[in-house]
Amino acid sequence: MNPSATDDRTEAFARLLQELQDRPPVTSGEWLARLVAEIRPRGRDGVAAGSERLRSLIAVLQTQPESAAALNAHLGALLTSRMHRILYAESGILTNPGFMSGLVRRLLGRLLPPAVDTEYLRDLVVEVFDHPEDHRWMFAVPREDWAALLDAIGVDGDDFAPARRKCRHEALEAMRLDSVRLAALGTDTALLQYLPALARHESPFLAQMAEVRGFIEHHAETLPSSPDDGHLEVLLCQCDEYVGTLRRRSREAGVGVNLVFLLARIEQILARLRELRALLVPQAPGAEGGAHSRELEFFLRLVRQENRRNSIRDLFRGTTELLARRITEQASHSGEHYITESRGEFFTMYRAAAGAGLIIAAMALVKILTAKLDLPPVWEAVAFSLNYGIGFVVIHVLHLTIATKQPAMTAATLAASLDGRDNREARLDVLADLAAEVSRTQWISIAGNVTICLLAAFAIAMTAGRFLGWDPVGPDKAAHLLHDLHPWRSLALLHAAIAGVYLFLSGLISGYYDNLSLYHRVPERLHRVKSLRRLLGEARLARLADYVEHNLGALAGNFLFGCMLGCTPIVGELLGLPLDIRHVAFSSANFAYGLNALEFAVPVSTVVVSFAGVLLIGLVNLVVSFWLALKVALRSRGITPEQTRGLWPRVLRRFLSRPRDFFWPPAAVATV
């Protein structure tokens, strides 16, 4: 520690405290904000620098009793003159009626900070701790230093008694506010739709109000002992159980953003009621952490929550986690069909991929012919999108498989397999086993797509040239097609990464529409469409509703994936950016059309490099889409990177010990 820097800080604190003594306490937080600014680490100082500065302030207060008395009086005046209950009851809790309104409020708060109202303690916290990273250095300060500061100020003395009584009274009123809000949320229509029993029987969301009222009446004055409030905890636990039941039911019935928001608010209010109750129950002498440990931890959390009050990132993270899990769970159900265990499933996957290869070869030709029309950009984007979208939908309807569509689905399945496994080693074993199954499924499906797509494209081009005298691809276009496959002389791998992102998004879209179908009960509502009933009849309408229930997400994901692929080149052209997509199956078809158009009169090195480009495009497609999907699926389940650390070494050991499992299903598994 630099002695001169310490002396400078000590002098700065002494000047500030002398200034406070020279004038009577006021209700403004301006002086307190200047004091915190003096403690706050600056520039490249680490968060630990806040501890050193705080100790300097403590030293000044301990050597200057008159300064400590002035600070005691100032803090007491601020606390007794303001309303605390809003800060205690609402800080860190979602209060807006919906996601969009919360987003708008936070955006406005970041652009235009709210005016300070001297009636509320919450505004004082915002005014004093006005740096968004204040909570970081405050949490880094040792708790003993905070306790020493409170002792130096004299918060346990008689002079501070009115402020203590005010804090206690406001905490009780905050409990009352949260109790009423919890009761209102427990009778929300969105909740009763899933849990009608709450309306038929006595609801713990309503019953807890009476228990909270009794708790408040008993603790209106500081008592030497606390009553048995175990029934309140029982009711809060019952509320937790109802929330858990609702989450489980939403897996089968889908979930909307408003319901996600409602559940988040209920859980936050339940946690806050427990925090406030713990603060108000007298602490046993000699309790762990010291006399003011609970109050200090609560205060630090309030500062952090107010610092993050306008954080858009926290809003997205806090309100979309359940929705993301529901979406990825829907995707995981589809992903189970993309993992082969037996040899029968293995060869079935190859046949499904081979059939898709035939259709993709035709789709690649249609795209080449459409590009020859020189349509206006917007209409060309529409034509490309329809070609891709309708083709992918046909592939799905015929129960065929596109290899690169699998990673976004199988990643969700991998994450879902970890549910209920708290042991880290067990999780890694499950992932290593599934990695082998996913690996062999991926390579056989890619082999089916690429080999048949190549052969089909060669067959189409040769048949057209020999029997129709028509070359679908000219020499210039053929040279361009081969150049676009070069791994380093073109942007093929970057464009493959863009396609990988779209593959990931298509998986999310599929899960989203499956969830939407469940949440809005689309199949049941189809049965009520009278015109469809007259047109199709009851039996056909029932089959249509069943098909929509199980395939709406896949149809939407495939079609919108095609739209993303079709629009990207045109968007890049309009923006003047080198945007395009490269997909392994379409690239293999373009490779075949290009070679045939040039009558195979190309150097062997060009053939080798171009085909290597096709394989690298496929690898990038798979890696990007799988990595993004797995990251989202793990996060939606609350699984941190630390919990899966060591996975890849374990997969490598599994590969070295049994490499065949990654390419061929074991014979021991029964054929389905």
FENPESUL-V699964 format. One record per residue. N is the residue number from 1. RES is the residue in one small letter. SS is DSSP state (alpha for helix, beta for strand, coil for the rest). NEAR is the number of other ideal C-beta (glycine too) atoms within 12 Angstrom. Layout:
BEGIN
n,res,ss,near
N,RES,SS,NEAR
N,RES,SS,NEAR
END
This chain:
BEGIN
n,res,ss,near
1,m,coil,14
2,n,coil,12
3,p,alpha,11
4,s,alpha,10
5,a,alpha,17
6,t,alpha,20
7,d,alpha,16
8,d,alpha,16
9,r,alpha,33
10,t,alpha,28
11,e,alpha,19
12,a,alpha,23
13,f,alpha,37
14,a,alpha,26
15,r,alpha,21
16,l,alpha,33
17,l,alpha,37
18,q,alpha,19
19,e,alpha,20
20,l,alpha,32
21,q,alpha,23
22,d,coil,14
23,r,coil,17
24,p,coil,13
25,p,coil,26
26,v,coil,17
27,t,coil,26
28,s,coil,23
29,g,coil,33
30,e,alpha,23
31,w,alpha,32
32,l,alpha,30
33,a,alpha,25
34,r,alpha,22
35,l,alpha,35
36,v,alpha,29
37,a,alpha,24
38,e,alpha,29
39,i,alpha,37
40,r,coil,33
41,p,coil,27
42,r,coil,19
43,g,coil,7
44,r,coil,7
45,d,coil,21
46,g,coil,16
47,v,coil,24
48,a,coil,20
49,a,alpha,27
50,g,alpha,34
51,s,alpha,29
52,e,alpha,30
53,r,alpha,37
54,l,alpha,36
55,r,alpha,28
56,s,alpha,36
57,l,alpha,38
58,i,alpha,32
59,a,alpha,26
60,v,alpha,36
61,l,alpha,34
62,q,alpha,20
63,t,alpha,17
64,q,coil,24
65,p,alpha,18
66,e,alpha,19
67,s,alpha,32
68,a,alpha,33
69,a,alpha,23
70,a,alpha,31
71,l,alpha,37
72,n,alpha,35
73,a,alpha,29
74,h,alpha,36
75,l,alpha,39
76,g,alpha,29
77,a,alpha,29
78,l,alpha,36
79,l,alpha,35
80,t,alpha,25
81,s,alpha,23
82,r,coil,31
83,m,beta,27
84,h,coil,39
85,r,alpha,30
86,i,alpha,27
87,l,alpha,37
88,y,alpha,43
89,a,alpha,35
90,e,alpha,29
91,s,coil,38
92,g,coil,35
93,i,coil,36
94,l,coil,34
95,t,coil,28
96,n,coil,24
97,p,coil,19
98,g,coil,23
99,f,alpha,27
100,m,alpha,16
101,s,alpha,19
102,g,alpha,32
103,l,alpha,26
104,v,alpha,18
105,r,alpha,24
106,r,alpha,29
107,l,alpha,16
108,l,alpha,17
109,g,alpha,23
110,r,alpha,19
111,l,alpha,12
112,l,coil,11
113,p,coil,16
114,p,coil,20
115,a,coil,12
116,v,coil,22
117,d,coil,19
118,t,coil,21
119,e,coil,18
120,y,beta,30
121,l,alpha,39
122,r,alpha,34
123,d,alpha,30
124,l,alpha,37
125,v,alpha,38
126,v,alpha,33
127,e,alpha,31
128,v,alpha,33
129,f,coil,35
130,d,coil,27
131,h,coil,23
132,p,coil,24
133,e,coil,23
134,d,alpha,32
135,h,alpha,29
136,r,alpha,24
137,w,alpha,32
138,m,alpha,37
139,f,alpha,24
140,a,alpha,25
141,v,coil,32
142,p,coil,23
143,r,alpha,26
144,e,alpha,19
145,d,alpha,29
146,w,alpha,34
147,a,alpha,24
148,a,alpha,26
149,l,alpha,37
150,l,alpha,30
151,d,alpha,22
152,a,alpha,32
153,i,alpha,34
154,g,coil,27
155,v,coil,32
156,d,coil,19
157,g,coil,21
158,d,alpha,13
159,d,alpha,23
160,f,alpha,29
161,a,alpha,19
162,p,alpha,22
163,a,alpha,31
164,r,alpha,27
165,r,alpha,20
166,k,alpha,26
167,c,alpha,35
168,r,alpha,30
169,h,alpha,26
170,e,alpha,31
171,a,alpha,39
172,l,alpha,35
173,e,alpha,28
174,a,alpha,38
175,m,alpha,44
176,r,alpha,32
177,l,alpha,32
178,d,alpha,42
179,s,alpha,39
180,v,alpha,26
181,r,alpha,31
182,l,alpha,44
183,a,alpha,30
184,a,alpha,22
185,l,alpha,39
186,g,alpha,39
187,t,coil,24
188,d,coil,27
189,t,alpha,18
190,a,alpha,28
191,l,alpha,36
192,l,alpha,22
193,q,alpha,25
194,y,alpha,31
195,l,coil,35
196,p,coil,17
197,a,alpha,21
198,l,alpha,31
199,a,alpha,18
200,r,alpha,9
201,h,coil,15
202,e,coil,16
203,s,coil,28
204,p,alpha,34
205,f,alpha,42
206,l,alpha,25
207,a,alpha,25
208,q,alpha,41
209,m,alpha,31
210,a,alpha,23
211,e,alpha,33
212,v,alpha,41
213,r,alpha,22
214,g,alpha,24
215,f,alpha,35
216,i,alpha,33
217,e,alpha,17
218,h,alpha,24
219,h,coil,30
220,a,coil,19
221,e,coil,14
222,t,coil,20
223,l,coil,15
224,p,coil,12
225,s,coil,13
226,s,coil,21
227,p,coil,20
228,d,coil,14
229,d,coil,29
230,g,alpha,14
231,h,alpha,19
232,l,alpha,37
233,e,alpha,23
234,v,alpha,17
235,l,alpha,34
236,l,alpha,38
237,c,alpha,19
238,q,alpha,29
239,c,alpha,39
240,d,alpha,27
241,e,alpha,21
242,y,alpha,34
243,v,alpha,36
244,g,alpha,21
245,t,alpha,22
246,l,alpha,36
247,r,alpha,30
248,r,alpha,20
249,r,alpha,24
250,s,alpha,32
251,r,alpha,28
252,e,alpha,22
253,a,alpha,28
254,g,coil,34
255,v,coil,41
256,g,coil,31
257,v,alpha,32
258,n,alpha,28
259,l,alpha,35
260,v,alpha,37
261,f,alpha,35
262,l,alpha,40
263,l,alpha,41
264,a,alpha,36
265,r,alpha,36
266,i,alpha,42
267,e,alpha,31
268,q,alpha,30
269,i,alpha,40
270,l,alpha,37
271,a,alpha,25
272,r,alpha,38
273,l,alpha,44
274,r,alpha,31
275,e,alpha,31
276,l,alpha,41
277,r,alpha,36
278,a,alpha,25
279,l,alpha,32
280,l,alpha,37
281,v,coil,29
282,p,coil,21
283,q,coil,22
284,a,coil,14
285,p,coil,9
286,g,coil,9
287,a,coil,15
288,e,coil,12
289,g,coil,18
290,g,coil,23
291,a,coil,21
292,h,coil,28
293,s,alpha,23
294,r,alpha,27
295,e,alpha,31
296,l,alpha,29
297,e,alpha,23
298,f,alpha,30
299,f,alpha,35
300,l,alpha,29
301,r,alpha,28
302,l,alpha,39
303,v,alpha,35
304,r,alpha,26
305,q,alpha,35
306,e,alpha,37
307,n,alpha,28
308,r,coil,28
309,r,coil,36
310,n,coil,26
311,s,coil,25
312,i,alpha,23
313,r,alpha,15
314,d,alpha,23
315,l,alpha,33
316,f,alpha,20
317,r,alpha,18
318,g,alpha,29
319,t,alpha,34
320,t,alpha,31
321,e,alpha,30
322,l,alpha,36
323,l,alpha,35
324,a,alpha,34
325,r,alpha,33
326,r,alpha,44
327,i,alpha,45
328,t,alpha,47
329,e,alpha,39
330,q,alpha,47
331,a,alpha,48
332,s,alpha,40
333,h,alpha,31
334,s,alpha,40
335,g,alpha,38
336,e,alpha,25
337,h,alpha,28
338,y,alpha,41
339,i,coil,36
340,t,coil,39
341,e,coil,28
342,s,coil,22
343,r,alpha,21
344,g,alpha,17
345,e,alpha,27
346,f,alpha,33
347,f,alpha,23
348,t,alpha,27
349,m,alpha,40
350,y,alpha,33
351,r,alpha,25
352,a,alpha,33
353,a,alpha,40
354,a,alpha,34
355,g,alpha,29
356,a,alpha,45
357,g,alpha,41
358,l,alpha,32
359,i,alpha,38
360,i,alpha,48
361,a,alpha,40
362,a,alpha,31
363,m,alpha,40
364,a,alpha,41
365,l,alpha,38
366,v,alpha,28
367,k,alpha,37
368,i,alpha,34
369,l,alpha,25
370,t,alpha,26
371,a,alpha,28
372,k,coil,18
373,l,coil,14
374,d,coil,11
375,l,coil,16
376,p,coil,13
377,p,alpha,20
378,v,alpha,16
379,w,alpha,17
380,e,alpha,26
381,a,alpha,31
382,v,alpha,21
383,a,alpha,30
384,f,alpha,38
385,s,alpha,32
386,l,alpha,25
387,n,alpha,33
388,y,alpha,41
389,g,alpha,30
390,i,alpha,26
391,g,alpha,39
392,f,alpha,42
393,v,alpha,29
394,v,alpha,26
395,i,alpha,37
396,h,alpha,35
397,v,alpha,19
398,l,coil,19
399,h,coil,18
400,l,coil,34
401,t,coil,42
402,i,coil,54
403,a,alpha,47
404,t,alpha,51
405,k,alpha,51
406,q,alpha,48
407,p,alpha,45
408,a,alpha,51
409,m,alpha,50
410,t,alpha,46
411,a,alpha,46
412,a,alpha,49
413,t,alpha,38
414,l,alpha,45
415,a,alpha,38
416,a,alpha,37
417,s,coil,33
418,l,coil,33
419,d,coil,25
420,g,coil,11
421,r,coil,20
422,d,coil,12
423,n,coil,12
424,r,alpha,20
425,e,alpha,17
426,a,alpha,18
427,r,alpha,30
428,l,alpha,28
429,d,alpha,23
430,v,alpha,29
431,l,alpha,37
432,a,alpha,32
433,d,alpha,27
434,l,alpha,38
435,a,alpha,34
436,a,alpha,35
437,e,alpha,38
438,v,alpha,39
439,s,alpha,34
440,r,alpha,38
441,t,alpha,44
442,q,alpha,43
443,w,alpha,31
444,i,alpha,35
445,s,alpha,46
446,i,alpha,41
447,a,alpha,30
448,g,alpha,37
449,n,alpha,50
450,v,alpha,41
451,t,alpha,31
452,i,alpha,34
453,c,alpha,45
454,l,alpha,37
455,l,alpha,24
456,a,alpha,33
457,a,alpha,42
458,f,alpha,30
459,a,alpha,24
460,i,alpha,35
461,a,alpha,38
462,m,alpha,23
463,t,alpha,19
464,a,alpha,22
465,g,alpha,20
466,r,alpha,14
467,f,alpha,11
468,l,coil,12
469,g,coil,9
470,w,coil,17
471,d,coil,27
472,p,coil,35
473,v,coil,36
474,g,coil,22
475,p,alpha,19
476,d,alpha,15
477,k,alpha,25
478,a,alpha,31
479,a,alpha,23
480,h,alpha,22
481,l,alpha,42
482,l,alpha,38
483,h,alpha,25
484,d,coil,34
485,l,coil,44
486,h,coil,31
487,p,coil,28
488,w,coil,14
489,r,coil,15
490,s,coil,25
491,l,coil,26
492,a,alpha,40
493,l,alpha,33
494,l,alpha,26
495,h,alpha,36
496,a,alpha,39
497,a,alpha,30
498,i,alpha,33
499,a,alpha,44
500,g,alpha,38
501,v,alpha,32
502,y,alpha,39
503,l,alpha,49
504,f,alpha,41
505,l,alpha,31
506,s,alpha,45
507,g,alpha,49
508,l,alpha,40
509,i,alpha,35
510,s,alpha,43
511,g,alpha,45
512,y,alpha,33
513,y,alpha,34
514,d,alpha,42
515,n,alpha,38
516,l,alpha,29
517,s,alpha,33
518,l,alpha,33
519,y,alpha,33
520,h,coil,21
521,r,coil,21
522,v,alpha,29
523,p,alpha,28
524,e,alpha,19
525,r,alpha,18
526,l,alpha,28
527,h,alpha,23
528,r,coil,14
529,v,coil,18
530,k,alpha,13
531,s,alpha,10
532,l,alpha,21
533,r,alpha,18
534,r,alpha,11
535,l,alpha,13
536,l,alpha,19
537,g,alpha,12
538,e,alpha,16
539,a,alpha,12
540,r,alpha,17
541,l,alpha,25
542,a,alpha,19
543,r,alpha,19
544,l,alpha,24
545,a,alpha,27
546,d,alpha,19
547,y,alpha,21
548,v,alpha,30
549,e,alpha,30
550,h,alpha,24
551,n,alpha,30
552,l,alpha,35
553,g,alpha,42
554,a,alpha,42
555,l,alpha,30
556,a,alpha,32
557,g,alpha,39
558,n,alpha,42
559,f,alpha,32
560,l,alpha,29
561,f,alpha,43
562,g,alpha,43
563,c,alpha,32
564,m,alpha,34
565,l,alpha,46
566,g,alpha,39
567,c,alpha,33
568,t,alpha,34
569,p,alpha,32
570,i,alpha,29
571,v,alpha,25
572,g,alpha,20
573,e,alpha,20
574,l,alpha,16
575,l,alpha,13
576,g,coil,8
577,l,coil,16
578,p,coil,18
579,l,coil,26
580,d,coil,31
581,i,coil,45
582,r,coil,44
583,h,coil,52
584,v,alpha,52
585,a,alpha,52
586,f,alpha,52
587,s,alpha,49
588,s,alpha,43
589,a,alpha,46
590,n,alpha,46
591,f,alpha,47
592,a,alpha,43
593,y,alpha,45
594,g,alpha,43
595,l,alpha,33
596,n,alpha,37
597,a,alpha,34
598,l,coil,28
599,e,coil,15
600,f,coil,19
601,a,coil,16
602,v,coil,25
603,p,coil,13
604,v,alpha,12
605,s,alpha,12
606,t,alpha,25
607,v,alpha,22
608,v,alpha,18
609,v,alpha,24
610,s,alpha,38
611,f,alpha,30
612,a,alpha,22
613,g,alpha,36
614,v,alpha,43
615,l,alpha,28
616,l,alpha,28
617,i,alpha,45
618,g,alpha,43
619,l,alpha,30
620,v,alpha,34
621,n,alpha,47
622,l,alpha,40
623,v,alpha,27
624,v,alpha,34
625,s,alpha,43
626,f,alpha,38
627,w,alpha,24
628,l,alpha,29
629,a,alpha,47
630,l,alpha,41
631,k,alpha,27
632,v,alpha,33
633,a,alpha,43
634,l,alpha,33
635,r,alpha,25
636,s,alpha,33
637,r,coil,31
638,g,coil,18
639,i,coil,32
640,t,coil,14
641,p,alpha,14
642,e,alpha,11
643,q,alpha,23
644,t,alpha,31
645,r,coil,16
646,g,coil,19
647,l,alpha,29
648,w,alpha,16
649,p,alpha,15
650,r,alpha,26
651,v,alpha,29
652,l,alpha,17
653,r,alpha,18
654,r,alpha,26
655,f,alpha,20
656,l,alpha,14
657,s,alpha,14
658,r,coil,22
659,p,alpha,16
660,r,alpha,16
661,d,alpha,29
662,f,alpha,27
663,f,coil,22
664,w,coil,23
665,p,coil,32
666,p,coil,21
667,a,coil,14
668,a,coil,11
669,v,coil,20
670,a,coil,12
671,t,coil,16
672,v,coil,15
END
